[in-house]
Amino acid sequence: MHHQKLFPDGFGGFLIEGFFELFEAILSYVTNTLSFLRVGGFILSHAGMMLVVATLMKMTSGVGSIVVLILGNLFVMGLEGLIVGIQVLRLEFYEMFSRFFEGDGNIFNPLF
């Protein structure tokens, strides 16, 4: 009967490898948590922009306040759509492509 070693690379190698795997797992959790704090920043920016719209609406009266409300909401929605679009592109190009891209394809040669 052939027995395998419990620590094929030695006990020191086991400790070092275990330490770095633990460090990588903790670092992954911390960076993912910090990444979600960005969502909290988006919430605060939305609240601030809508506070400005509400303040401008209170400064006007009648039909003007309705116009400020509608245009303010459209402006905030457009700006937040732009922010979300930028974040989606960042996630696509940086987060996802950096995991799979190897760079061994054809060199780009422009036509002009």
N, C-alpha and C positions, 0 to 999 in steps of 0.2 A: 504494500500500500504506500503510495507516494503522497507525502504531506506538503502543502504549499506553505511558504512563510507567511506569518501574520503581517509583517511589514516588509515587503519586498525591497523597498528602497532604504530600509533602515528606519529606526524610530525617529531620528532627527528629521529625515525627509518627510515622514508622516506628520510631524508637528508643524513643520514649515508649510507644507501643502494645506493642511487643515486651517492654519492661521490665515493664509491668503484666500482660501475659499470663504471663510467666515467674513473676512474683511470685504471681499467683493459682494457678498450677499447684503451686508449692512450698508455698504456704499450704494448699492442698487436701491434699497428701500429708502434711504435718505434722499437720493436724487429724484426718485419718483414722487416722494412727498413734496419736495421743493417745487417740482414741476407742476403739481396740482395747486400750489399756492398762487400760480399765475392766474388760475381761474378766479380766485378770490380778488386778485387785482382787477380783473375784468368786471367783477361785480361792483367794486368800489368806483371804477371809472364810469360805469353805467349810472350808478346812483348820483355821482357828481354831475354828470351831463344832464340828467333829468331834473336835478335840483336847479340847475341854471335855467332850463326850459320853464319850470314851474315858477321861478322868480320872475322871469321875463313876462310870463303870462299874467302874473299878479300886478305887474307894472302897467299893463294895458287894460282896457275895458271893452266890453261889448264884443263886436265881431273881431276886433284886433286880437283879443285874447284867444279866440278860437283859431285864428290864422296862425298865431305864434305856437299854439299847442300842436296843430297839424304839421306845420313846417319844422318845428323843433323835433317832433317825434320822427319825421322822415329823415332829418339830418342825423339824429342819433342812430337810427336804424342803419342808414347808409355807412356811417363811420364804423359802427360795430361789425357790419358785414365785411368791410375792408379789413378790419383787425382779424376777424375769423379767417378770412381768405389767406391772409399773410401767415397765420399760425398753421393752417392746413398745409400750405406750401413748405413751411419750415419743417413740419413733421414728415412730409413726404420726402423732401430732398435731403435733409440732414439726418433725421432719426432712422428712417427706413432704408434709404439707399446706401447709407454708410455701412449697413450690416451686410448687404448683398453685393455691392459693386466691387468688382475686381480690377477693372481698368485694363483688360487685355484684349480689347476689341480693335476696331479699325480707327485709324487716326482721322479726325475730321479735316477735310480739305474744302474750304469755301469755294463757291463757283466764281466769285468776283474778287 
